[in-house]
Amino acid sequence: MEQSAQRLLLCGYYGEHNLGDDALLEVLLAQLPTGYQATVTAHDG
């Protein structure tokens, strides 16, 4: 039986040239364990 991916929602001020938030996002995504899928919210405006 195939196990479904665990899902995470990451919310922050990503993509707005905020170096701290963008760096934190890079680290969080790089450290996700196998089998986890992230959805990231970003400012669009």
MODELLER restraints for C-alpha pairs under 7 A, 6 or more apart:
rsr = mdl.restraints
at = mdl.atoms
rsr.add(forms.Gaussian(group=physical.xy_distance, feature=features.Distance(at['CA:5:A'], at['CA:35:A']), mean=4.99, stdev=0.5))
rsr.add(forms.Gaussian(group=physical.xy_distance, feature=features.Distance(at['CA:5:A'], at['CA:36:A']), mean=5.32, stdev=0.5))
rsr.add(forms.Gaussian(group=physical.xy_distance, feature=features.Distance(at['CA:5:A'], at['CA:37:A']), mean=6.17, stdev=0.5))
rsr.add(forms.Gaussian(group=physical.xy_distance, feature=features.Distance(at['CA:6:A'], at['CA:35:A']), mean=6.23, stdev=0.5))
rsr.add(forms.Gaussian(group=physical.xy_distance, feature=features.Distance(at['CA:6:A'], at['CA:36:A']), mean=4.63, stdev=0.5))
rsr.add(forms.Gaussian(group=physical.xy_distance, feature=features.Distance(at['CA:6:A'], at['CA:37:A']), mean=6.02, stdev=0.5))
rsr.add(forms.Gaussian(group=physical.xy_distance, feature=features.Distance(at['CA:7:A'], at['CA:36:A']), mean=5.76, stdev=0.5))
rsr.add(forms.Gaussian(group=physical.xy_distance, feature=features.Distance(at['CA:7:A'], at['CA:37:A']), mean=4.86, stdev=0.5))
rsr.add(forms.Gaussian(group=physical.xy_distance, feature=features.Distance(at['CA:7:A'], at['CA:38:A']), mean=5.84, stdev=0.5))
rsr.add(forms.Gaussian(group=physical.xy_distance, feature=features.Distance(at['CA:8:A'], at['CA:37:A']), mean=6.18, stdev=0.5))
rsr.add(forms.Gaussian(group=physical.xy_distance, feature=features.Distance(at['CA:8:A'], at['CA:38:A']), mean=4.73, stdev=0.5))
rsr.add(forms.Gaussian(group=physical.xy_distance, feature=features.Distance(at['CA:8:A'], at['CA:39:A']), mean=6.16, stdev=0.5))
rsr.add(forms.Gaussian(group=physical.xy_distance, feature=features.Distance(at['CA:9:A'], at['CA:38:A']), mean=5.85, stdev=0.5))
rsr.add(forms.Gaussian(group=physical.xy_distance, feature=features.Distance(at['CA:9:A'], at['CA:39:A']), mean=4.93, stdev=0.5))
rsr.add(forms.Gaussian(group=physical.xy_distance, feature=features.Distance(at['CA:9:A'], at['CA:40:A']), mean=5.98, stdev=0.5))
rsr.add(forms.Gaussian(group=physical.xy_distance, feature=features.Distance(at['CA:10:A'], at['CA:38:A']), mean=6.91, stdev=0.5))
rsr.add(forms.Gaussian(group=physical.xy_distance, feature=features.Distance(at['CA:10:A'], at['CA:39:A']), mean=6.16, stdev=0.5))
rsr.add(forms.Gaussian(group=physical.xy_distance, feature=features.Distance(at['CA:10:A'], at['CA:40:A']), mean=4.79, stdev=0.5))
rsr.add(forms.Gaussian(group=physical.xy_distance, feature=features.Distance(at['CA:10:A'], at['CA:41:A']), mean=6.35, stdev=0.5))
rsr.add(forms.Gaussian(group=physical.xy_distance, feature=features.Distance(at['CA:11:A'], at['CA:40:A']), mean=6.04, stdev=0.5))
rsr.add(forms.Gaussian(group=physical.xy_distance, feature=features.Distance(at['CA:11:A'], at['CA:41:A']), mean=5.10, stdev=0.5))
rsr.add(forms.Gaussian(group=physical.xy_distance, feature=features.Distance(at['CA:12:A'], at['CA:21:A']), mean=6.93, stdev=0.5))
rsr.add(forms.Gaussian(group=physical.xy_distance, feature=features.Distance(at['CA:12:A'], at['CA:41:A']), mean=6.65, stdev=0.5))
rsr.add(forms.Gaussian(group=physical.xy_distance, feature=features.Distance(at['CA:12:A'], at['CA:42:A']), mean=6.67, stdev=0.5))
rsr.add(forms.Gaussian(group=physical.xy_distance, feature=features.Distance(at['CA:13:A'], at['CA:21:A']), mean=6.37, stdev=0.5))
rsr.add(forms.Gaussian(group=physical.xy_distance, feature=features.Distance(at['CA:13:A'], at['CA:42:A']), mean=6.16, stdev=0.5))
rsr.add(forms.Gaussian(group=physical.xy_distance, feature=features.Distance(at['CA:13:A'], at['CA:43:A']), mean=6.45, stdev=0.5))
rsr.add(forms.Gaussian(group=physical.xy_distance, feature=features.Distance(at['CA:14:A'], at['CA:21:A']), mean=5.93, stdev=0.5))
rsr.add(forms.Gaussian(group=physical.xy_distance, feature=features.Distance(at['CA:14:A'], at['CA:22:A']), mean=5.52, stdev=0.5))
rsr.add(forms.Gaussian(group=physical.xy_distance, feature=features.Distance(at['CA:14:A'], at['CA:42:A']), mean=5.25, stdev=0.5))
rsr.add(forms.Gaussian(group=physical.xy_distance, feature=features.Distance(at['CA:14:A'], at['CA:43:A']), mean=6.83, stdev=0.5))
rsr.add(forms.Gaussian(group=physical.xy_distance, feature=features.Distance(at['CA:15:A'], at['CA:22:A']), mean=6.75, stdev=0.5))
rsr.add(forms.Gaussian(group=physical.xy_distance, feature=features.Distance(at['CA:15:A'], at['CA:42:A']), mean=6.41, stdev=0.5))
rsr.add(forms.Gaussian(group=physical.xy_distance, feature=features.Distance(at['CA:15:A'], at['CA:43:A']), mean=6.96, stdev=0.5))
